[in-house]
Amino acid sequence: MIEYLIDDKDNKCVAFLEYHLTDSDGKLKNGGEYLYFRELWCYKSGNGLAKQLVRRIYDKTPSARFAYWKREKFSGRMKTIIKGRLLKWLTRCDHQK
């Protein structure tokens, strides 16, 4: 699934996020309890676009309990977080920049 944001001024895409619901083995599953963020792109970092996208997805995926993604910076290790703490974690990352 894909979620995206369009800029009001120019009608251009400023951010998009590809995500999937999966089971505990990482296999695609409707109503899965894991939310896998596959690809995230934002026009500029630190402007809150990622948080807006995650907020939209948060309400669309009530069955998900956890969220995870690959961290290329750390040799592809996975980062797993409880879905309820995801927005708090994003807010903390915004303040660290």
C-alpha positions in Angstrom: 0.0 0.0 0.0 1.2 3.5 -0.6 0.4 6.7 1.2 1.5 10.1 -0.1 1.3 13.8 0.5 0.6 16.5 -2.1 1.8 20.1 -1.7 -1.1 22.6 -1.7 0.9 25.3 -3.5 2.4 23.3 -6.5 0.3 20.1 -6.5 3.5 18.1 -6.4 4.2 15.0 -4.3 6.4 16.0 -1.3 6.4 12.6 0.5 5.4 9.0 0.1 5.5 5.9 2.2 5.1 2.3 1.0 4.0 -0.1 3.7 2.6 -3.6 4.1 0.7 -5.5 6.8 2.6 -8.8 7.6 2.4 -11.7 10.0 5.2 -12.6 12.5 7.2 -14.3 9.7 7.1 -11.2 7.5 4.7 -12.7 5.0 2.0 -10.3 3.5 -1.3 -10.8 5.3 -4.4 -8.7 5.4 -5.1 -7.8 9.0 -1.6 -8.7 10.0 -0.2 -7.6 13.3 3.1 -6.2 11.9 3.4 -3.0 9.9 6.4 -3.1 7.6 7.6 0.3 6.2 9.3 -0.6 2.9 10.2 2.8 1.4 10.0 6.3 2.7 10.8 9.4 0.8 10.4 13.1 1.9 11.3 16.2 -0.1 13.1 17.7 2.9 14.0 16.1 6.2 13.0 17.5 9.5 9.8 19.1 8.3 7.3 16.7 9.8 6.2 15.0 6.6 7.1 11.5 7.8 5.1 12.0 10.9 2.1 13.1 8.9 2.3 10.0 6.8 2.6 7.7 9.8 -0.3 9.4 11.5 -2.5 8.6 8.4 -1.4 5.0 8.3 -1.9 4.6 12.1 -5.6 4.9 11.9 -5.9 2.8 8.7 -4.2 -0.2 10.3 -6.1 -1.1 13.5 -4.9 -4.7 13.5 -1.2 -3.8 13.6 0.5 -4.0 17.0 4.1 -3.5 15.9 5.9 -1.5 13.2 9.3 -2.4 11.7 11.7 -1.3 8.9 15.2 -2.0 7.7 17.9 0.4 8.8 20.4 0.7 5.9 22.7 2.8 8.1 23.2 -0.2 10.3 23.8 -2.9 7.7 20.1 -3.7 7.1 19.3 -4.4 10.7 15.6 -4.3 11.5 14.1 -1.7 13.9 11.0 -2.9 15.6 8.8 -0.7 17.8 5.4 -1.0 19.4 2.9 0.8 17.2 1.5 2.8 20.1 5.0 4.3 20.7 5.7 5.0 17.0 4.4 8.6 17.0 6.2 9.4 20.2 9.4 8.0 18.7 9.1 10.1 15.6 8.5 13.2 17.7 11.7 12.5 19.7 13.7 12.0 16.4 12.4 15.4 15.1 13.7 17.2 18.2 17.1 15.6 18.0 17.9 17.0 14.5 
